[in-house]
Amino acid sequence: MSITSYLRGLLEFTLYREFFRALANETRFAIVQLLRTGPHHVGQIGEKLGFQQSRVSHNLACLLNCGFVLSEWQGKNKVYRLNPDMHEILTGIEEHLAQYAPALDSCGVLKAESKPIVIVRTTPSQLPRSQRRISKSNKR
């Protein structure tokens, strides 16, 4: 594999990851689903979804930057609508999900990856020696 094709593959992976990461946020997902029904302004989105306006605005900024959503001013309100390209993309994803839902639900690899790993250290003696020395020097 050439370095160029490797870098191209890495770029593609990064773009895919960011695309799905934008949709994987529950707030942004809810906004996208609402905008599939038609245009809304921030106040309407917040009211219908039960979110504070600042939360809606923050997530709309991401969706705008990522190209998922478009906006235009209508009088004093900025109205947001789903990018028309997203309708086809989301419909395609939903068709795949409908076909493969049982397989996705029963995938052991995904289940194993979703379990959080928590490491708890309760006493300084459990820290590595190098960190204990740093901790002691910071107390001086």
C-alpha positions in Angstrom: 0.0 0.0 0.0 1.4 3.4 -1.0 1.7 6.2 1.5 -0.8 8.2 -0.6 -3.5 5.5 -0.5 -2.8 5.0 3.2 -3.3 8.7 3.9 -6.4 8.8 1.7 -7.8 5.9 3.7 -7.0 7.6 7.0 -8.8 10.8 5.8 -11.8 8.8 4.7 -11.9 7.0 8.1 -11.7 10.4 9.9 -14.5 11.9 7.8 -16.8 8.8 8.3 -16.0 8.9 12.1 -16.8 12.6 12.3 -20.0 12.3 10.2 -21.4 9.5 12.5 -20.1 11.2 15.7 -22.1 14.3 14.8 -25.2 12.1 14.5 -24.4 10.0 17.6 -25.0 12.9 19.9 -28.5 12.6 21.3 -29.3 16.3 21.1 -28.1 16.7 17.6 -29.9 13.4 16.5 -33.2 14.7 18.0 -32.8 18.1 16.2 -32.0 16.3 12.9 -35.1 14.1 13.3 -37.3 17.1 14.1 -36.0 19.1 11.1 -36.9 16.1 8.9 -40.5 17.2 9.5 -39.9 20.7 8.3 -38.1 24.0 9.1 -38.1 25.4 12.7 -36.5 28.3 14.6 -34.4 27.8 17.8 -37.3 28.5 20.1 -39.6 26.0 18.4 -36.9 23.3 18.4 -36.3 23.9 22.1 -40.0 23.9 22.9 -40.7 20.7 21.0 -37.7 18.8 22.2 -37.7 20.1 25.8 -34.2 21.6 25.5 -32.9 25.0 26.6 -32.3 27.5 23.9 -28.5 27.5 24.6 -28.3 23.8 24.2 -30.2 23.9 20.9 -28.1 26.8 19.6 -24.8 25.0 20.5 -25.8 21.9 18.7 -27.2 23.7 15.7 -23.8 25.4 15.3 -22.2 21.9 15.0 -24.9 20.8 12.5 -24.4 23.9 10.4 -20.7 23.5 10.4 -20.9 19.9 9.4 -23.4 20.7 6.6 -26.3 18.7 8.0 -28.4 21.8 8.4 -29.0 25.1 6.5 -30.4 28.3 7.9 -32.0 31.5 6.7 -33.4 34.6 8.3 -37.2 35.0 8.2 -37.9 38.4 9.8 -36.4 38.3 13.3 -36.0 34.6 13.4 -33.3 32.4 12.0 -35.0 29.3 10.6 -33.2 26.0 10.3 -33.9 23.2 7.9 -32.3 19.9 7.1 -29.9 20.0 4.2 -31.9 18.3 1.3 -28.9 15.9 0.7 -29.4 14.6 4.3 -32.9 13.3 3.6 -31.6 10.7 1.1 -28.6 9.8 3.3 -30.8 9.3 6.4 -33.3 7.3 4.5 -30.5 5.0 3.2 -29.2 4.6 6.7 -32.7 3.7 8.0 -33.2 1.1 5.3 -29.9 -0.5 6.3 -30.9 -0.4 10.0 -34.2 -2.0 9.3 -32.6 -4.8 7.4 -29.7 -5.4 9.9 -31.3 -4.4 13.2 -31.2 -8.0 14.7 -27.6 -8.4 13.6 -26.6 -5.0 15.1 -28.4 -5.8 18.3 -26.8 -9.2 18.7 -23.2 -8.2 17.8 -21.0 -9.3 20.6 -18.1 -7.2 19.5 -20.2 -4.0 19.7 -21.6 -5.1 23.1 -18.1 -5.6 24.5 -16.9 -2.3 23.2 -19.7 -0.4 24.8 -18.9 -1.6 28.4 -17.0 1.2 30.2 -13.7 0.4 31.7 -13.2 2.2 35.1 -10.0 2.3 37.0 -10.2 3.6 40.6 -7.2 4.3 42.7 -8.1 5.0 46.3 -4.8 5.6 48.0 -1.5 7.3 46.9 0.4 4.1 47.5 -1.5 2.6 44.5 -0.1 5.2 42.2 3.1 4.5 40.2 6.2 5.6 42.0 6.9 8.4 39.4 3.5 9.9 40.1 4.0 9.7 43.9 7.2 11.7 43.6 5.5 14.3 41.5 2.6 14.5 44.0 5.1 15.0 46.9 7.1 17.7 45.1 3.9 19.6 44.3 3.0 19.8 48.0 6.2 21.8 48.8 
